[in-house]
């Protein structure tokens, strides 16, 4: 994961990360400590750009906090020790496309997505891993 700092990151930072690294979600963290505050999706970036296109030069320089994208919000996540099938159940139950995997300190250690579920179900060898943390 390549996080963006809530207080210093601008709208341009997650846009560049998504474009350069071909990622769809960027975690927003609060420094010091890097506690997860939010997840910015490509969809949220497109919506924000679309709504602010005429004034983009000014909006692009604002921090994520100033735009309200870095505000602490309810972020669904799964514990590192949680069985994989519970992560997929959470994705299905909440109607979300992915969840961050966090350790006991709340630090991001990975990501589980709906795409991962499709890959696992299509492979007999990997399917056995669903009950493992």
Steps between C-alpha positions, in 0.01 A plus 500: 500500500608852429313725742439874481528719809170658605649836601754556222379292204320681219240372256777463246683241717239221481435581134868452419522184710201346324638589159865411553450180699174378342322484836132565565509595867732724699507487880497833683700492824543737791861571594669435733426132529334450166154414639254427221252787454329419174536333160481711185371307201542581134125562489525763774785670314300510177192637681705769673670600176172504310331719760794742516638503146449874440700578813743210488817705529387624843352166610808304391715692750274446800587231752288188529391623842381831354299314235347264756652194331739431786242527774471206730208293387375150543750282318420133488812293556597146593749380756816329381400185694144484358420205271486602135139390458394752767668777301303399190179485703561856622559616141174339393294611801611864481489523120858621476769401251790450742619528859838585648664231713629651826719372780419524872627862502270599213784529247424395143671176400314415180174509308231244417274571203200346330735416213707287740185300578445425131860385461482275807171337406640418156798314648456173691839533671438851624137427596629295796650819646163660576497382863856613566583841651 
